[in-house]
Amino acid sequence: MYKKWLTGLVCLCLCAGLSAQEDIPRFSFGGGISAAAGFTGGGHGEFSFPLSRGTASLDIRNHLVLRGGGGDTFGSVALSEKISIGGIQPGKFRSYAFAEGGVGFYGAPSKPFFDMPLCYSFGIGGGTDIFLTEDASIYFETGWLGQLASEDLFHGTMIQIGWRSWF
């Protein structure tokens, strides 16, 4: 059942992105490193596209994030959907708030990585893109990230640093 809902949500967001206005910012692709309390760290890659761009000060984006990481007794890979709402000044910076949620695989000493059940990832926070050029930025994000694996909840304060290429 959850697979149908997740597939429908992804298709809805992709269709909304195709109907968004063509103002900048355009699509972006990027990645970076993550650290969160309760995890030893990890990395992530993302692809984003605009959902709505009503004025120069409002930018709503959909990000598809592939995140991997873990701790001493836990490792996971999750595909998440992240919605960010913020403002942008082309060629300067973009600040935003975000919420994300997704699903993925995890492994632990007593559970092989690809066996069921799945883990669920969710988080909230804020960030800033600092544009180095019109087509490249570095970003800093902070917030809270949690992953529910079986009955265990791994969570904590999160810091991410990365880059984005805009095209």
Buried (B, 14 or more C-beta within 10 A) or exposed (E): EEEEEBEEEBEEBEEBBEEBEEBBBEBBEBBBEBBBEBBEEBBBBBBBBBBBBEEEEEBBBBBBBBBBBBBEEBBBBBBBBBBBBBEBEEEEBBBBEBBBBBBBBBBBEEBEEEEEEBBBBBBBBBBBBEBEEEBBBBBBBEBBBBBBBEEEEBBEEBBBBBBBEBE
